[in-house]
Amino acid sequence: MEFAVIIPTHGRSDILSTLASLKGAVQSLPIPQIIVVENGTQGQLKPLIEKQSPIEVKYLYQEKGNKSAALNLALQELEGDPL
């Protein structure tokens, strides 16, 4: 069984530490996809994630919305079936 990780965020500058903590899990578990959805901010995390992320991440941006909207967007972009 494979797992995807979805991380909705609202301008969290500590996202890199969150991604770094997943690095070991990615190496030991079948996690084919990690999606970060930044919502309600100015897209300020995109360059940070693209240049400094310790693991491969699919970045999505949503101009407005709440956590549920961010999760729904990620589910639409998910490769494979959600649980």
Secondary structure per residue as TSV (DSSP state, phi and psi in degrees):
chain	resnum	aa	ss	phi	psi
A	1	M	-	360.0	135.5
A	2	E	-	-104.9	151.5
A	3	F	-	-123.9	145.9
A	4	A	E	-111.4	149.1
A	5	V	E	-113.8	127.2
A	6	I	E	-116.3	126.1
A	7	I	E	-121.9	101.4
A	8	P	E	-79.7	139.2
A	9	T	E	-143.6	152.3
A	10	H	S	-125.1	76.4
A	11	G	S	68.8	29.2
A	12	R	-	-75.9	116.0
A	13	S	T	-76.1	-13.2
A	14	D	T	-88.5	16.2
A	15	I	H	-59.8	-33.7
A	16	L	H	-64.6	-36.4
A	17	S	H	-69.1	-34.5
A	18	T	H	-63.5	-45.3
A	19	L	H	-66.3	-37.8
A	20	A	H	-63.4	-36.7
A	21	S	H	-67.8	-22.7
A	22	L	H	-83.9	-13.1
A	23	K	H	-56.7	-45.5
A	24	G	H	-64.4	-39.7
A	25	A	H	-65.0	-38.8
A	26	V	H	-63.2	-35.4
A	27	Q	H	-76.5	-27.2
A	28	S	H	-107.1	-17.6
A	29	L	S	-117.3	156.8
A	30	P	-	-78.1	82.2
A	31	I	-	-114.6	93.9
A	32	P	-	-79.5	-16.2
A	33	Q	E	-148.1	132.9
A	34	I	E	-123.3	124.9
A	35	I	E	-118.0	127.1
A	36	V	E	-108.7	124.2
A	37	V	E	-112.7	112.9
A	38	E	E	-93.8	124.6
A	39	N	E	-133.1	145.4
A	40	G	S	75.6	11.6
A	41	T	S	-124.0	-169.5
A	42	Q	-	-94.0	16.4
A	43	G	S	74.9	26.1
A	44	Q	T	-71.4	-19.0
A	45	L	H	-83.4	-19.0
A	46	K	H	-55.3	-53.7
A	47	P	H	-63.9	-33.7
A	48	L	H	-64.0	-46.8
A	49	I	H	-66.8	-44.4
A	50	E	H	-63.9	-34.8
A	51	K	H	-93.8	-28.8
A	52	Q	H	-123.3	-0.5
A	53	S	-	-64.9	132.9
A	54	P	S	-77.8	-8.1
A	55	I	S	-137.7	164.0
A	56	E	-	-74.2	130.1
A	57	V	-	-135.6	140.5
A	58	K	E	-93.4	120.1
A	59	Y	E	-99.3	132.2
A	60	L	E	-126.1	146.7
A	61	Y	E	-121.9	136.6
A	62	Q	E	-130.3	121.7
A	63	E	S	-62.8	-45.8
A	64	K	S	-135.9	155.9
A	65	G	-	140.3	175.0
A	66	N	-	-110.8	-171.8
A	67	K	H	-60.1	-41.1
A	68	S	H	-62.1	-41.9
A	69	A	H	-63.9	-39.2
A	70	A	H	-64.2	-43.3
A	71	L	H	-64.2	-40.4
A	72	N	H	-63.6	-40.6
A	73	L	H	-61.1	-44.9
A	74	A	H	-63.0	-39.7
A	75	L	H	-63.9	-33.9
A	76	Q	H	-66.6	-32.2
A	77	E	H	-91.9	-5.4
A	78	L	-	-63.3	133.0
A	79	E	S	-90.5	112.6
A	80	G	S	109.9	-171.2
A	81	D	-	-98.5	135.8
A	82	P	-	-74.4	157.9
A	83	L	-	-73.5	360.0
